[in-house]
Amino acid sequence: MKRTLQWLVSLSLSFVLLSCAPPPERRLLARKRCIDCHQKEFKAFSAKRVFHPPAKEANCEACHGPHGLIGGAYLIKGIPSLCFNCHKGLKEATGKNHPPFAKGRCLKCHDPHSADSRGLLKEGPRETCLKCHKDRSFTAKNVHRPTEECVRCHLPHSGTDVLRLKIAKDKLCNRCHKGDLRKRHWRYPVPGKACLSCHNPHGSPKEALVRAFSHPPMEAGECDRCHLSPEEKGPFELSRKGKAICFSCHQRGKGSFGGEIVHPPLEEEDCTLCHSPHASEYEGIIRKSQRSLCTSCHKGVKERLSLQFIHKPTDKCSSCHDPHTARERALLVFPKDDLCFKCHERTPFEGEVRHPPAEKRQCTTCHRPHGSSHRGLLAEATESLCLSCHDDQIPEFQRVNVHTPARRGQCTSCHSPHSAPHGMLLPTPKEDLCFRCHSEMKRDWTSLHPPFEEGECYECHSHHSSNFTYQLKALSGGLCYPCHEDVKEGVTGEAHVHEPVREGRCIKCHNPHGARIKGLLYRPWVGLCLSCHKDLLSLKGKEVHFHPPAKEGKCQTCHKPHYSPFPSLLTYRSPQLCAPCHPWEGRPLQEKHKGLLKGGTDCISCHTPHVSTSAALFKRHMHKPFEEGDCGLCHEGTK
């Protein structure tokens, strides 16, 4: 006991001493730099001329968070907040911002690591701008030299005006175009006086960057036809007031100014409301594109031009409207009846049968002249547009089964909207119309239903809709009887009617269009009948014997297909039914029946008419004496 106690004390002291020892020195692993792994990327950055300072210093973590084994960019902040960490001045920018800058899309123009162009532009100074600014003036015959570097004139991020010019327009021009420019401007003191009213700042097909369309007196240097002479005081003053100066050349009452209906700006305003007096980039020396200029007043048209489908001439309003005066309402350049045909061929409107609005040239009854939410510039969706006149057809579209094109509002699938060679504005004879979609119906059938063969689909089907399947005009029985009157008489006059016939389901057995089997049957007789009378196949696979007509599929030998005065639709009662094949007076038959056959004997009291396990087609369950052929046990007079 004492020795055990000493051992425990020694062990405890050992633990105490060990716990007092200093811990082993921990060696921290040296952390790798990003470029130790991303050598390929760093080499690509290094090949460029201009470096982003953090990238040059390999200070990747200025923008990126470390990612370990899981790849990814992992920016420490979103853009543009990340960029504003260093570019603090841009964060405070106010005024008219460049759209990419305003949306925080710095990387649209700049590469975040390195580039070959100043400012880390992804492409050259000119090319970067031209990716978005595709104005044709930049590629004109004569180009303004500063367009090689747009920032010579424009601020790239934010400015005081929408053009983000470094200084006011005319002062900007004067920084390069110094000295006396009177000689080049026909002695007029032009420096600092609205340079852009005549010159395009980027490029032009004309010399001296004069805008594409210029006022002839200005281009000819005949400024004094409108202004005072350059020697007079206030040389830029007009020699006459208002429109009077314009009408000194553009004679009122003649040409474009001779119409009875006058455009209000011409009558009430100054011509310069629409026209630049010197030069413009637009034909007619107008201040803006026709669309922009006209919709600045015609707000309703502007709204319609924002819709999905736009009339092509709407970029050139003068295709349809005279901008000054006209003889037609709405300043139309031609009478309304003829205007549309200046672009649209007349042929589609000259068919044998014509849609009344098209015949009367009332195009705007159905179409909007400027813009629409519907294809073809229709005033409404096709269905509602057509029904606005053809309202007598509305009940037809409220039935259970609607023709697919009608249900989808595709009236023009069957009807031509302007004119057609056939009645009801059908583009093809009505006998062929349905087969434009239902071409698969034309099969190699040997037997065709006459209405189908003659293309008279409408004899059975309603054009637009029906309360019956397949747009039938009635249930198949009621539909078939007007032609098949003999069947109708039999159905109403006979005691026994085939169930599908009684229910008016003629198409249960007959294909209403065509078939390869006589009588338009879907299948040969035996297959057709057995598709319903499956009980006749109950002995299938056993040792059975068939009645020859049943085996040969000649069901009609014994049965009528539609109706009969006899049960089971038999053609005659037994034994008259059996007698044609089994002669009543024949010796073999009498011998087999031991002379017991009488005139009223019912054959099917003993025999099954279709199939049996007995060679004599006896019924399955038989009286013992009958089964053993001992008829005399019960019947007298056996032989």
Secondary structure, 3 states (H helix, E strand, C coil): CHHHHHHHHHHHHHHHHHHHCCCCCCCCCCCCCHHHHCHHHHHHHHCCCEECHHHHCCCHHHCECCCCCCCCCCECCCCCHHHHCCCHHHHCCCCEECHHHHCCCHHHCECCCEECCHHHECCCHHHHHHCCCCCHHHHCCEECHHHHCHHHCECCCEECCCCCECCCHHHHHHCCCCCCCCHHHCCCCCCCCCHHHCECCCEECCHHHECCEECHHHHCCCHHHCECCCCCCCCCCECCCCCHHHHCCCCCCCHHHCCCEECHHHHHCCHHHCECCCEECCHHHECCCHHHHHHCCCHHHHHHCCCCEECHHHHCHHHCECCCEECCHHHECCCHHHHHHHCCCCHHHCCCEECHHHHCCCHHHCECCCEECCHHHECCCHHHHHHCCCHHHHHHHHCCEECHHHHCCCHHHCCCCCEECEHHHECCCHHHHHHHCCHHHCCCCCEECHHHHCCCHHHCECCCEECCHHHECCCHHHHHCCCCHHHHHHHHHCCEECHHHHCCCHHHCECCCEECCHHHECCCHHHHHHCCCHHHHCCCCCCCEECHHHHCCCHHHCECCCEECCHHHECCCCCCCCCCCCCCCCHHHHHHCCCCCCCCCCHHHCECCCEECCCCCECCCCCHHHHCCCHHHCCCCCC
